[in-house]
Amino acid sequence: AAMLVAAGCTGTENQSGTGSEGRIDYLNFGGFGGGSNPQPNYNPFLEATRLAAFGYLFEPLMQFDNYACEAKPWLATKWEWKDPSKLVFTMRDGVKWNDGQAFTAKDVEFTFNMLKQHKALDLRGLWRYLASVTAPDDKTAEFKFNGPGAGAFTEIDDVRIVPKHVWEKQSDPVTFVNAENPVGTGPFTVKSFNGQQLVIARNPNYWQADKVRVDEVRFNNDQV
């Protein structure tokens, strides 16, 4: 998974010595994206201008392993097709946003319905297939499709879930760059950005923090 690439290094990154508790102090990755004039932007749905940190801040319901052709649990621990057009996800217990609030299925409901309302954010065109996404309780998210939904199943893992309590306050999520202390469930938080370097720091309260074996990841401007 992109979020935990720092937990199992590829061998191509620069790294420092051992940091706290046996973790690597930092890794130097490549460029941080953002186009020709990068600005702080951690909106995961703005592909052209978002910075690379988005993939370490926000997570999907599942991670799809293209090699094994297998979906693996992530924010959701399981899913079940109730019928060919109804898919039900069960949320993972104990996941918190990095501001301390609990992650629930209501965040999933909000995220997908935000994409419905603002089509520019629906990067994979999921609402061509979806009829509704609802959360009957905090643990359960129900996806209903216009017809048999199996063909759209792998598209769901491309959607990063955002916190309802933050994003519902935004009048226009299409222009919201989420630059100030972005709130996510992911393994890292934004530490600093100065136009030349983007630094993300390990989230000690991450739901699988023991798998993140590096304290910082540093992205450097690839435009210079």
Stockholm file with secondary structure:
# STOCKHOLM 1.0

chainA/1-224         AAMLVAAGCTGTENQSGTGSEGRIDYLNFGGFGGGSNPQPNYNPFLEATRLAAFGYLFEPLMQFDNYACEAKPWLATKWEWKDPSKLVFTMRDGVKWNDGQAFTAKDVEFTFNMLKQHKALDLRGLWRYLASVTAPDDKTAEFKFNGPGAGAFTEIDDVRIVPKHVWEKQSDPVTFVNAENPVGTGPFTVKSFNGQQLVIARNPNYWQADKVRVDEVRFNNDQV
#=GR chainA/1-224 SS CGGGGGGSCCSCSEECSBCGGGCEEEEECSCCBCCSSCCCCCCTTCTTTCBTTHHHHCBCSEEEETTTTEEEESSEEEEEEEETTEEEEEECTTCBCTTSCBCCHHHHHHHHHHHHHCGGGCTTCGGGTEEEEEEEETTEEEEEESSCCGGGGGGGGGCCBCCHHHHTTCSCTTTCCCCSSCCCSSSEEEEEECSSEEEEEECTTCTTGGGCCEEEEEEECTTC
#=GC SS_cons         CGGGGGGSCCSCSEECSBCGGGCEEEEECSCCBCCSSCCCCCCTTCTTTCBTTHHHHCBCSEEEETTTTEEEESSEEEEEEEETTEEEEEECTTCBCTTSCBCCHHHHHHHHHHHHHCGGGCTTCGGGTEEEEEEEETTEEEEEESSCCGGGGGGGGGCCBCCHHHHTTCSCTTTCCCCSSCCCSSSEEEEEECSSEEEEEECTTCTTGGGCCEEEEEEECTTC
//
